[in-house]
Amino acid sequence: MSPAAGRVLLPLRMFLGLTFAYAGLSKLLDPSYLDPSSPAGVRQQMLAVADTSPIGFLVTLSAEHAPVTGLAIAIGELLVGVAVLAGVFTRAAAAGGLLLALSFFLTVSWTADPYYLGADIFVAFAWTPLTIAGDGGVLSLQRFLTTTLKRRDQGLDANRRVLLLGGSAATVLAATGATVALARRDEPPAGGGGSAQPGTVIVAAADLAVGASLKFTAPGGQAAYLLHPAADTFIAVNAACTHQGCPVEHTGDAFRCPCHGGTYDRDGRVTGGPPPAPLTRIPVEVVDGMVTTA
Ligand code: FES
C-alpha cells in the first residue's frame, strides 16, 4: 500500500489501536475481571451470554477456563492495540482485532436489537481496511527498524531480526500483563472500608424513604443500588450492566446503561437493548431496623 493510503488510514489506525490498548489494559488492571463470582468478571459475563450466543458451546467451554480465556482476551487486545499503534505487523494485528471484535459480536452483542445498537459489529468492520492494506509504512516502527538494520548490513536478514524483536517484545508485554492481572486479582476489592461485606449495614431502614434509592459498594467492591420500592421491601442490585459491565444509572423508577442503551425496570429486569440477563440481585435483609447485606 502507498504511504498516501497509509496516511488516509492513520486516524482509524490510531483510534482502533488506542481503543484496544485501553480495553486490554483496563481489564488487566480491574481486580474484578478475573474474579469468578463478580458480575463484572469475565466468567459471569460469559455465562450470562452462553444461552443466547450462536457459539454458546464454545462460550460455556471458555467459561470453564475463565482465567485463561480472560487473560487471552485482555492480553490479545493489548498486543493488538500496541502493535497497531507502533506499526509493527499491522495487518496481522488488525486481523487479530477483527477476530476479537467478531467474537464479541457473536457473544455480548448478539442480542442487541436492532443489531446496530451493538458496537462490536462496527468495530469488526472498521478493522477490515487495516487487515487488507496495513499501515503503508506510515509511522511504522517496523519500517524504521527494517530500514535501519538493512543499512547497517549486519548479515542477518533484517525482516527476520524485526520478527525476533517483535516476538520478544510481545512475549515480555504478555508476561507483564498476565503478572499484573493475577496480582490485581489477589488484591482486596476496591472501595476499602466502604465495601459492604455480608452482614454489613448499608443504611438504617428509616433513613431510606419509600421510592428512594441509595448507591453503595457491593461485597465484590462494585457499585450497587439499594431500592426501597414499598414499605418493608428492600431490593439491592449490582450496578454492573449484564451486557458488557458498564455501570448502570438509576433514573426515576428504572435503570439505564449509558454504554449501549440497555434498560432495566425497577427490579432489574431487562426492558430493552442488548443486556442478555437481569441485573444481579444482592441479598439484603433488615436486622434491628438496619438494612444489611445477607
Ligand atoms: S454495557 Fe452494553 S448495554 Fe450496558
py3Dmol code that shows the C-alpha trace and the ligand (Angstrom):
import py3Dmol

protein = """\
ATOM      1  CA  MET A   1       0.000   0.000   0.000  1.00  0.00           C
ATOM      2  CA  SER A   2       1.203   3.511  -0.761  1.00  0.00           C
ATOM      3  CA  PRO A   3       2.213   5.893   2.039  1.00  0.00           C
ATOM      4  CA  ALA A   4      -0.632   8.209   0.915  1.00  0.00           C
ATOM      5  CA  ALA A   5      -3.179   5.468   1.619  1.00  0.00           C
ATOM      6  CA  GLY A   6      -1.383   4.757   4.894  1.00  0.00           C
ATOM      7  CA  ARG A   7      -1.915   8.379   5.888  1.00  0.00           C
ATOM      8  CA  VAL A   8      -5.617   8.130   5.000  1.00  0.00           C
ATOM      9  CA  LEU A   9      -5.967   5.152   7.334  1.00  0.00           C
ATOM     10  CA  LEU A  10      -3.856   6.715  10.082  1.00  0.00           C
ATOM     11  CA  PRO A  11      -6.736   8.245  12.137  1.00  0.00           C
ATOM     12  CA  LEU A  12      -8.651   4.950  12.053  1.00  0.00           C
ATOM     13  CA  ARG A  13      -5.490   3.043  12.936  1.00  0.00           C
ATOM     14  CA  MET A  14      -4.705   5.302  15.903  1.00  0.00           C
ATOM     15  CA  PHE A  15      -8.281   5.182  17.148  1.00  0.00           C
ATOM     16  CA  LEU A  16      -8.547   1.403  16.996  1.00  0.00           C
ATOM     17  CA  GLY A  17      -5.055   0.935  18.426  1.00  0.00           C
ATOM     18  CA  LEU A  18      -5.736   3.246  21.368  1.00  0.00           C
ATOM     19  CA  THR A  19      -9.143   1.705  21.981  1.00  0.00           C
ATOM     20  CA  PHE A  20      -7.839  -1.867  22.044  1.00  0.00           C
ATOM     21  CA  ALA A  21      -4.798  -0.994  24.162  1.00  0.00           C
ATOM     22  CA  TYR A  22      -7.060   0.834  26.614  1.00  0.00           C
ATOM     23  CA  ALA A  23      -9.604  -2.002  26.690  1.00  0.00           C
ATOM     24  CA  GLY A  24      -6.919  -4.626  27.324  1.00  0.00           C
ATOM     25  CA  LEU A  25      -5.199  -2.546  29.986  1.00  0.00           C
ATOM     26  CA  SER A  26      -8.490  -1.757  31.757  1.00  0.00           C
ATOM     27  CA  LYS A  27      -9.291  -5.461  32.001  1.00  0.00           C
ATOM     28  CA  LEU A  28      -5.825  -6.378  33.279  1.00  0.00           C
ATOM     29  CA  LEU A  29      -5.979  -3.665  35.953  1.00  0.00           C
ATOM     30  CA  ASP A  30      -9.534  -4.445  37.068  1.00  0.00           C
ATOM     31  CA  PRO A  31      -9.430  -6.656  40.197  1.00  0.00           C
ATOM     32  CA  SER A  32     -12.930  -7.987  39.472  1.00  0.00           C
ATOM     33  CA  TYR A  33     -12.105  -9.065  35.897  1.00  0.00           C
ATOM     34  CA  LEU A  34     -10.726 -12.470  36.901  1.00  0.00           C
ATOM     35  CA  ASP A  35     -12.947 -12.807  39.968  1.00  0.00           C
ATOM     36  CA  PRO A  36     -15.176 -15.822  39.171  1.00  0.00           C
ATOM     37  CA  SER A  37     -18.008 -14.579  41.396  1.00  0.00           C
ATOM     38  CA  SER A  38     -18.086 -10.958  40.240  1.00  0.00           C
ATOM     39  CA  PRO A  39     -20.923  -9.979  37.840  1.00  0.00           C
ATOM     40  CA  ALA A  40     -18.410  -7.720  36.103  1.00  0.00           C
ATOM     41  CA  GLY A  41     -15.900 -10.569  35.856  1.00  0.00           C
ATOM     42  CA  VAL A  42     -15.199 -12.420  32.641  1.00  0.00           C
ATOM     43  CA  ARG A  43     -16.617 -15.752  33.875  1.00  0.00           C
ATOM     44  CA  GLN A  44     -20.019 -14.377  34.865  1.00  0.00           C
ATOM     45  CA  GLN A  45     -20.139 -12.311  31.676  1.00  0.00           C
ATOM     46  CA  MET A  46     -19.530 -15.421  29.590  1.00  0.00           C
ATOM     47  CA  LEU A  47     -22.100 -17.493  31.463  1.00  0.00           C
ATOM     48  CA  ALA A  48     -24.646 -14.679  31.065  1.00  0.00           C
ATOM     49  CA  VAL A  49     -24.416 -14.798  27.267  1.00  0.00           C
ATOM     50  CA  ALA A  50     -23.812 -18.538  26.718  1.00  0.00           C
ATOM     51  CA  ASP A  51     -27.532 -19.298  26.220  1.00  0.00           C
ATOM     52  CA  THR A  52     -28.122 -16.609  23.624  1.00  0.00           C
ATOM     53  CA  SER A  53     -24.864 -16.804  21.681  1.00  0.00           C
ATOM     54  CA  PRO A  54     -24.737 -18.811  18.413  1.00  0.00           C
ATOM     55  CA  ILE A  55     -21.397 -20.149  19.651  1.00  0.00           C
ATOM     56  CA  GLY A  56     -22.763 -20.875  23.125  1.00  0.00           C
ATOM     57  CA  PHE A  57     -20.996 -24.241  23.443  1.00  0.00           C
ATOM     58  CA  LEU A  58     -17.650 -22.503  22.913  1.00  0.00           C
ATOM     59  CA  VAL A  59     -18.556 -19.791  25.403  1.00  0.00           C
ATOM     60  CA  THR A  60     -19.522 -22.366  28.038  1.00  0.00           C
ATOM     61  CA  LEU A  61     -16.289 -24.228  27.417  1.00  0.00           C
ATOM     62  CA  SER A  62     -14.321 -20.986  27.711  1.00  0.00           C
ATOM     63  CA  ALA A  63     -16.125 -20.076  30.938  1.00  0.00           C
ATOM     64  CA  GLU A  64     -14.814 -23.288  32.496  1.00  0.00           C
ATOM     65  CA  HIS A  65     -11.320 -21.946  31.895  1.00  0.00           C
ATOM     66  CA  ALA A  66     -12.234 -18.320  32.564  1.00  0.00           C
ATOM     67  CA  PRO A  67      -8.847 -17.140  33.911  1.00  0.00           C
ATOM     68  CA  VAL A  68      -7.053 -18.408  30.792  1.00  0.00           C
ATOM     69  CA  THR A  69      -9.721 -17.134  28.402  1.00  0.00           C
ATOM     70  CA  GLY A  70      -9.930 -13.807  30.217  1.00  0.00           C
ATOM     71  CA  LEU A  71      -6.174 -13.296  30.135  1.00  0.00           C
ATOM     72  CA  ALA A  72      -6.053 -14.291  26.456  1.00  0.00           C
ATOM     73  CA  ILE A  73      -8.726 -11.718  25.607  1.00  0.00           C
ATOM     74  CA  ALA A  74      -7.162  -8.895  27.636  1.00  0.00           C
ATOM     75  CA  ILE A  75      -3.594  -9.578  26.522  1.00  0.00           C
ATOM     76  CA  GLY A  76      -4.792 -10.072  22.951  1.00  0.00           C
ATOM     77  CA  GLU A  77      -6.462  -6.659  22.987  1.00  0.00           C
ATOM     78  CA  LEU A  78      -3.365  -5.044  24.484  1.00  0.00           C
ATOM     79  CA  LEU A  79      -0.998  -6.639  21.953  1.00  0.00           C
ATOM     80  CA  VAL A  80      -3.259  -5.751  19.039  1.00  0.00           C
ATOM     81  CA  GLY A  81      -3.524  -2.153  20.268  1.00  0.00           C
ATOM     82  CA  VAL A  82       0.201  -1.674  20.865  1.00  0.00           C
ATOM     83  CA  ALA A  83       1.219  -3.340  17.586  1.00  0.00           C
ATOM     84  CA  VAL A  84      -1.217  -1.258  15.549  1.00  0.00           C
ATOM     85  CA  LEU A  85      -0.182   1.961  17.287  1.00  0.00           C
ATOM     86  CA  ALA A  86       3.510   1.216  16.740  1.00  0.00           C
ATOM     87  CA  GLY A  87       3.013  -0.019  13.183  1.00  0.00           C
ATOM     88  CA  VAL A  88       4.515  -3.448  13.815  1.00  0.00           C
ATOM     89  CA  PHE A  89       2.958  -6.368  11.921  1.00  0.00           C
ATOM     90  CA  THR A  90      -0.043  -4.116  11.457  1.00  0.00           C
ATOM     91  CA  ARG A  91      -2.000  -6.393   9.110  1.00  0.00           C
ATOM     92  CA  ALA A  92      -1.655  -9.425  11.375  1.00  0.00           C
ATOM     93  CA  ALA A  93      -2.551  -7.326  14.441  1.00  0.00           C
ATOM     94  CA  ALA A  94      -5.571  -5.864  12.633  1.00  0.00           C
ATOM     95  CA  ALA A  95      -6.699  -9.392  11.719  1.00  0.00           C
ATOM     96  CA  GLY A  96      -6.439 -10.260  15.414  1.00  0.00           C
ATOM     97  CA  GLY A  97      -8.509  -7.190  16.283  1.00  0.00           C
ATOM     98  CA  LEU A  98     -11.104  -8.197  13.704  1.00  0.00           C
ATOM     99  CA  LEU A  99     -11.363 -11.713  15.173  1.00  0.00           C
ATOM    100  CA  LEU A 100     -11.699 -10.347  18.705  1.00  0.00           C
ATOM    101  CA  ALA A 101     -14.413  -7.896  17.648  1.00  0.00           C
ATOM    102  CA  LEU A 102     -16.247 -10.678  15.792  1.00  0.00           C
ATOM    103  CA  SER A 103     -16.131 -12.891  18.882  1.00  0.00           C
ATOM    104  CA  PHE A 104     -17.577 -10.008  20.953  1.00  0.00           C
ATOM    105  CA  PHE A 105     -20.296  -9.534  18.348  1.00  0.00           C
ATOM    106  CA  LEU A 106     -21.222 -13.229  18.482  1.00  0.00           C
ATOM    107  CA  THR A 107     -21.408 -13.176  22.272  1.00  0.00           C
ATOM    108  CA  VAL A 108     -22.013  -9.993  24.243  1.00  0.00           C
ATOM    109  CA  SER A 109     -23.539  -8.031  21.342  1.00  0.00           C
ATOM    110  CA  TRP A 110     -25.522 -10.850  19.743  1.00  0.00           C
ATOM    111  CA  THR A 111     -28.781  -9.909  21.442  1.00  0.00           C
ATOM    112  CA  ALA A 112     -28.540  -6.213  20.544  1.00  0.00           C
ATOM    113  CA  ASP A 113     -31.804  -5.384  18.823  1.00  0.00           C
ATOM    114  CA  PRO A 114     -31.686  -3.831  16.343  1.00  0.00           C
ATOM    115  CA  TYR A 115     -28.206  -5.197  15.661  1.00  0.00           C
ATOM    116  CA  TYR A 116     -26.673  -1.744  15.135  1.00  0.00           C
ATOM    117  CA  LEU A 117     -27.055  -0.914  18.837  1.00  0.00           C
ATOM    118  CA  GLY A 118     -24.128  -3.245  19.488  1.00  0.00           C
ATOM    119  CA  ALA A 119     -20.808  -1.513  18.762  1.00  0.00           C
ATOM    120  CA  ASP A 120     -18.794  -4.679  18.073  1.00  0.00           C
ATOM    121  CA  ILE A 121     -20.123  -5.256  14.571  1.00  0.00           C
ATOM    122  CA  PHE A 122     -18.894  -1.778  13.604  1.00  0.00           C
ATOM    123  CA  VAL A 123     -15.518  -2.334  15.237  1.00  0.00           C
ATOM    124  CA  ALA A 124     -15.125  -5.616  13.322  1.00  0.00           C
ATOM    125  CA  PHE A 125     -15.779  -3.881  10.007  1.00  0.00           C
ATOM    126  CA  ALA A 126     -13.536  -0.964  10.987  1.00  0.00           C
ATOM    127  CA  TRP A 127     -10.624  -3.405  11.208  1.00  0.00           C
ATOM    128  CA  THR A 128     -11.043  -4.628   7.622  1.00  0.00           C
ATOM    129  CA  PRO A 129      -9.195  -1.797   5.783  1.00  0.00           C
ATOM    130  CA  LEU A 130      -6.157  -2.222   8.050  1.00  0.00           C
ATOM    131  CA  THR A 131      -6.308  -6.018   7.719  1.00  0.00           C
ATOM    132  CA  ILE A 132      -6.305  -5.724   3.937  1.00  0.00           C
ATOM    133  CA  ALA A 133      -3.951  -2.791   3.467  1.00  0.00           C
ATOM    134  CA  GLY A 134      -1.771  -2.492   6.581  1.00  0.00           C
ATOM    135  CA  ASP A 135      -0.091   0.781   7.546  1.00  0.00           C
ATOM    136  CA  GLY A 136       1.728   1.628   4.307  1.00  0.00           C
ATOM    137  CA  GLY A 137       4.905   2.218   6.302  1.00  0.00           C
ATOM    138  CA  VAL A 138       3.461   5.419   7.840  1.00  0.00           C
ATOM    139  CA  LEU A 139       4.611   5.969  11.444  1.00  0.00           C
ATOM    140  CA  SER A 140       5.782   2.384  11.390  1.00  0.00           C
ATOM    141  CA  LEU A 141       8.373   1.143  13.855  1.00  0.00           C
ATOM    142  CA  GLN A 142       8.717  -1.980  11.757  1.00  0.00           C
ATOM    143  CA  ARG A 143       9.575   0.063   8.664  1.00  0.00           C
ATOM    144  CA  PHE A 144      12.083   2.133  10.651  1.00  0.00           C
ATOM    145  CA  LEU A 145      13.817  -0.920  12.152  1.00  0.00           C
ATOM    146  CA  THR A 146      13.936  -2.826   8.869  1.00  0.00           C
ATOM    147  CA  THR A 147      15.419   0.160   7.042  1.00  0.00           C
ATOM    148  CA  THR A 148      17.977   0.812   9.798  1.00  0.00           C
ATOM    149  CA  LEU A 149      19.071  -2.821  10.004  1.00  0.00           C
ATOM    150  CA  LYS A 150      19.369  -3.134   6.247  1.00  0.00           C
ATOM    151  CA  ARG A 151      21.538  -0.017   6.191  1.00  0.00           C
ATOM    152  CA  ARG A 152      23.834  -1.486   8.788  1.00  0.00           C
ATOM    153  CA  ASP A 153      24.104  -4.654   6.703  1.00  0.00           C
ATOM    154  CA  GLN A 154      24.881  -6.922   9.612  1.00  0.00           C
ATOM    155  CA  GLY A 155      24.485 -10.108   7.654  1.00  0.00           C
ATOM    156  CA  LEU A 156      21.284 -11.380   9.241  1.00  0.00           C
ATOM    157  CA  ASP A 157      18.072 -10.901   7.314  1.00  0.00           C
ATOM    158  CA  ALA A 158      16.519  -7.622   8.539  1.00  0.00           C
ATOM    159  CA  ASN A 159      12.923  -8.897   8.382  1.00  0.00           C
ATOM    160  CA  ARG A 160      13.856 -11.906  10.470  1.00  0.00           C
ATOM    161  CA  ARG A 161      15.529  -9.704  13.055  1.00  0.00           C
ATOM    162  CA  VAL A 162      12.468  -7.463  13.282  1.00  0.00           C
ATOM    163  CA  LEU A 163      10.301 -10.560  13.660  1.00  0.00           C
ATOM    164  CA  LEU A 164      12.513 -11.759  16.516  1.00  0.00           C
ATOM    165  CA  LEU A 165      12.453  -8.336  18.171  1.00  0.00           C
ATOM    166  CA  GLY A 166       8.666  -8.045  17.798  1.00  0.00           C
ATOM    167  CA  GLY A 167       8.121 -11.567  19.149  1.00  0.00           C
ATOM    168  CA  SER A 168      10.342 -10.888  22.146  1.00  0.00           C
ATOM    169  CA  ALA A 169       8.601  -7.574  22.915  1.00  0.00           C
ATOM    170  CA  ALA A 170       5.169  -9.226  22.598  1.00  0.00           C
ATOM    171  CA  THR A 171       6.225 -12.034  24.943  1.00  0.00           C
ATOM    172  CA  VAL A 172       7.505  -9.566  27.553  1.00  0.00           C
ATOM    173  CA  LEU A 173       4.346  -7.465  27.261  1.00  0.00           C
ATOM    174  CA  ALA A 174       2.093 -10.524  27.559  1.00  0.00           C
ATOM    175  CA  ALA A 175       4.004 -11.884  30.561  1.00  0.00           C
ATOM    176  CA  THR A 176       3.912  -8.492  32.288  1.00  0.00           C
ATOM    177  CA  GLY A 177       0.186  -8.124  31.611  1.00  0.00           C
ATOM    178  CA  ALA A 178      -0.580 -11.599  32.981  1.00  0.00           C
ATOM    179  CA  THR A 179       1.522 -10.950  36.091  1.00  0.00           C
ATOM    180  CA  VAL A 180      -0.207  -7.623  36.761  1.00  0.00           C
ATOM    181  CA  ALA A 181      -3.691  -9.109  36.241  1.00  0.00           C
ATOM    182  CA  LEU A 182      -3.018 -12.068  38.542  1.00  0.00           C
ATOM    183  CA  ALA A 183      -1.561  -9.758  41.204  1.00  0.00           C
ATOM    184  CA  ARG A 184      -4.597  -7.448  40.957  1.00  0.00           C
ATOM    185  CA  ARG A 185      -6.939 -10.422  41.302  1.00  0.00           C
ATOM    186  CA  ASP A 186      -5.449 -11.198  44.693  1.00  0.00           C
ATOM    187  CA  GLU A 187      -5.827  -7.624  45.945  1.00  0.00           C
ATOM    188  CA  PRO A 188      -8.702  -6.794  48.261  1.00  0.00           C
ATOM    189  CA  PRO A 189     -11.644  -5.288  46.401  1.00  0.00           C
ATOM    190  CA  ALA A 190     -11.601  -1.574  45.637  1.00  0.00           C
ATOM    191  CA  GLY A 191     -13.506   0.650  47.977  1.00  0.00           C
ATOM    192  CA  GLY A 192     -11.585  -0.277  51.116  1.00  0.00           C
ATOM    193  CA  GLY A 193     -13.564   0.362  54.271  1.00  0.00           C
ATOM    194  CA  GLY A 194     -16.625   1.381  52.251  1.00  0.00           C
ATOM    195  CA  SER A 195     -17.151  -2.130  50.884  1.00  0.00           C
ATOM    196  CA  ALA A 196     -20.233  -3.890  52.146  1.00  0.00           C
ATOM    197  CA  GLN A 197     -19.313  -7.420  53.216  1.00  0.00           C
ATOM    198  CA  PRO A 198     -22.119  -9.864  54.064  1.00  0.00           C
ATOM    199  CA  GLY A 199     -23.722  -8.746  57.305  1.00  0.00           C
ATOM    200  CA  THR A 200     -22.595  -5.182  56.791  1.00  0.00           C
ATOM    201  CA  VAL A 201     -25.005  -2.371  57.497  1.00  0.00           C
ATOM    202  CA  ILE A 202     -25.889  -0.356  54.406  1.00  0.00           C
ATOM    203  CA  VAL A 203     -28.295   2.159  55.898  1.00  0.00           C
ATOM    204  CA  ALA A 204     -30.919   2.494  58.606  1.00  0.00           C
ATOM    205  CA  ALA A 205     -34.241   1.346  57.124  1.00  0.00           C
ATOM    206  CA  ALA A 206     -35.928   4.511  58.383  1.00  0.00           C
ATOM    207  CA  ASP A 207     -33.424   6.697  56.543  1.00  0.00           C
ATOM    208  CA  LEU A 208     -34.421   5.484  53.078  1.00  0.00           C
ATOM    209  CA  ALA A 209     -37.857   6.744  52.142  1.00  0.00           C
ATOM    210  CA  VAL A 210     -40.235   4.558  50.153  1.00  0.00           C
ATOM    211  CA  GLY A 211     -39.453   5.115  46.467  1.00  0.00           C
ATOM    212  CA  ALA A 212     -35.919   6.331  47.157  1.00  0.00           C
ATOM    213  CA  SER A 213     -32.646   4.648  46.182  1.00  0.00           C
ATOM    214  CA  LEU A 214     -29.141   4.624  47.559  1.00  0.00           C
ATOM    215  CA  LYS A 215     -25.871   3.808  45.853  1.00  0.00           C
ATOM    216  CA  PHE A 216     -23.475   1.676  47.873  1.00  0.00           C
ATOM    217  CA  THR A 217     -20.482  -0.617  47.446  1.00  0.00           C
ATOM    218  CA  ALA A 218     -21.336  -4.289  46.945  1.00  0.00           C
ATOM    219  CA  PRO A 219     -19.467  -7.179  48.590  1.00  0.00           C
ATOM    220  CA  GLY A 220     -17.334  -7.642  45.445  1.00  0.00           C
ATOM    221  CA  GLY A 221     -16.300  -3.982  45.522  1.00  0.00           C
ATOM    222  CA  GLN A 222     -18.606  -2.892  42.679  1.00  0.00           C
ATOM    223  CA  ALA A 223     -21.192  -0.159  42.768  1.00  0.00           C
ATOM    224  CA  ALA A 224     -24.694  -1.299  43.690  1.00  0.00           C
ATOM    225  CA  TYR A 225     -28.097   0.209  44.341  1.00  0.00           C
ATOM    226  CA  LEU A 226     -30.381  -0.281  47.295  1.00  0.00           C
ATOM    227  CA  LEU A 227     -34.036   0.385  46.463  1.00  0.00           C
ATOM    228  CA  HIS A 228     -37.000   0.817  48.734  1.00  0.00           C
ATOM    229  CA  PRO A 229     -39.965   0.229  46.398  1.00  0.00           C
ATOM    230  CA  ALA A 230     -42.551  -0.416  49.131  1.00  0.00           C
ATOM    231  CA  ALA A 231     -42.827  -0.422  52.895  1.00  0.00           C
ATOM    232  CA  ASP A 232     -40.827  -3.354  54.312  1.00  0.00           C
ATOM    233  CA  THR A 233     -39.405  -4.167  50.876  1.00  0.00           C
ATOM    234  CA  PHE A 234     -35.759  -3.531  50.112  1.00  0.00           C
ATOM    235  CA  ILE A 235     -34.056  -4.671  46.909  1.00  0.00           C
ATOM    236  CA  ALA A 236     -30.381  -4.433  46.092  1.00  0.00           C
ATOM    237  CA  VAL A 237     -28.871  -4.956  42.642  1.00  0.00           C
ATOM    238  CA  ASN A 238     -25.340  -4.836  41.315  1.00  0.00           C
ATOM    239  CA  ALA A 239     -24.864  -1.793  39.077  1.00  0.00           C
ATOM    240  CA  ALA A 240     -22.790  -3.725  36.504  1.00  0.00           C
ATOM    241  CA  CYS A 241     -24.736  -3.998  33.252  1.00  0.00           C
ATOM    242  CA  THR A 242     -25.015  -7.633  32.180  1.00  0.00           C
ATOM    243  CA  HIS A 243     -24.096  -6.711  28.620  1.00  0.00           C
ATOM    244  CA  GLN A 244     -20.519  -5.525  28.938  1.00  0.00           C
ATOM    245  CA  GLY A 245     -20.285  -4.474  32.559  1.00  0.00           C
ATOM    246  CA  CYS A 246     -20.795  -0.708  32.274  1.00  0.00           C
ATOM    247  CA  PRO A 247     -22.223   0.841  35.450  1.00  0.00           C
ATOM    248  CA  VAL A 248     -25.953   1.444  35.020  1.00  0.00           C
ATOM    249  CA  GLU A 249     -27.649   4.598  36.249  1.00  0.00           C
ATOM    250  CA  HIS A 250     -30.796   4.633  38.329  1.00  0.00           C
ATOM    251  CA  THR A 251     -33.157   7.226  36.924  1.00  0.00           C
ATOM    252  CA  GLY A 252     -36.724   7.587  38.085  1.00  0.00           C
ATOM    253  CA  ASP A 253     -38.088   4.111  38.508  1.00  0.00           C
ATOM    254  CA  ALA A 254     -35.716   2.239  36.214  1.00  0.00           C
ATOM    255  CA  PHE A 255     -32.085   1.627  35.274  1.00  0.00           C
ATOM    256  CA  ARG A 256     -30.354   2.743  32.127  1.00  0.00           C
ATOM    257  CA  CYS A 257     -26.964   1.729  30.810  1.00  0.00           C
ATOM    258  CA  PRO A 258     -25.091   4.652  29.213  1.00  0.00           C
ATOM    259  CA  CYS A 259     -22.895   2.421  27.039  1.00  0.00           C
ATOM    260  CA  HIS A 260     -25.332   0.833  24.569  1.00  0.00           C
ATOM    261  CA  GLY A 261     -28.704   1.962  25.840  1.00  0.00           C
ATOM    262  CA  GLY A 262     -29.699  -1.160  27.783  1.00  0.00           C
ATOM    263  CA  THR A 263     -32.677  -0.582  30.082  1.00  0.00           C
ATOM    264  CA  TYR A 264     -33.976  -2.414  33.124  1.00  0.00           C
ATOM    265  CA  ASP A 265     -37.120  -1.988  35.178  1.00  0.00           C
ATOM    266  CA  ARG A 266     -37.036  -1.065  38.850  1.00  0.00           C
ATOM    267  CA  ASP A 267     -36.466  -4.725  39.795  1.00  0.00           C
ATOM    268  CA  GLY A 268     -33.529  -5.068  37.428  1.00  0.00           C
ATOM    269  CA  ARG A 269     -35.385  -6.993  34.699  1.00  0.00           C
ATOM    270  CA  VAL A 270     -34.300  -6.214  31.142  1.00  0.00           C
ATOM    271  CA  THR A 271     -36.743  -3.973  29.303  1.00  0.00           C
ATOM    272  CA  GLY A 272     -34.691  -3.039  26.261  1.00  0.00           C
ATOM    273  CA  GLY A 273     -31.354  -3.012  24.462  1.00  0.00           C
ATOM    274  CA  PRO A 274     -28.620  -5.625  24.400  1.00  0.00           C
ATOM    275  CA  PRO A 275     -28.346  -6.842  28.047  1.00  0.00           C
ATOM    276  CA  PRO A 276     -28.833 -10.627  27.999  1.00  0.00           C
ATOM    277  CA  ALA A 277     -29.823 -11.018  31.658  1.00  0.00           C
ATOM    278  CA  PRO A 278     -31.328  -9.093  34.580  1.00  0.00           C
ATOM    279  CA  LEU A 279     -29.122  -7.098  36.933  1.00  0.00           C
ATOM    280  CA  THR A 280     -27.620  -9.361  39.559  1.00  0.00           C
ATOM    281  CA  ARG A 281     -29.526  -9.284  42.829  1.00  0.00           C
ATOM    282  CA  ILE A 282     -27.655  -8.780  46.090  1.00  0.00           C
ATOM    283  CA  PRO A 283     -29.430 -10.360  49.061  1.00  0.00           C
ATOM    284  CA  VAL A 284     -30.291  -7.874  51.798  1.00  0.00           C
ATOM    285  CA  GLU A 285     -32.309  -8.085  54.987  1.00  0.00           C
ATOM    286  CA  VAL A 286     -33.475  -5.769  57.728  1.00  0.00           C
ATOM    287  CA  VAL A 287     -31.917  -6.554  61.102  1.00  0.00           C
ATOM    288  CA  ASP A 288     -32.837  -4.409  64.085  1.00  0.00           C
ATOM    289  CA  GLY A 289     -34.019  -1.632  61.808  1.00  0.00           C
ATOM    290  CA  MET A 290     -30.845  -1.653  59.723  1.00  0.00           C
ATOM    291  CA  VAL A 291     -30.668  -2.814  56.086  1.00  0.00           C
ATOM    292  CA  THR A 292     -27.718  -5.182  55.837  1.00  0.00           C
ATOM    293  CA  THR A 293     -26.212  -7.454  53.199  1.00  0.00           C
ATOM    294  CA  ALA A 294     -27.315 -11.027  53.832  1.00  0.00           C
TER     295      ALA A 294
END
"""
ligand_1 = """\
4
FES
S -22.775 -2.434 28.590
Fe -23.866 -2.543 26.742
S -25.894 -2.027 27.290
Fe -24.804 -1.951 29.097
"""
view = py3Dmol.view(width=600, height=400)
view.addModel(protein, "pdb")
view.setStyle({"model": 0}, {"cartoon": {"style": "trace"}})
view.addModel(ligand_1, "xyz")
view.setStyle({"model": 1}, {"stick": {}})
view.zoomTo()
view.show()
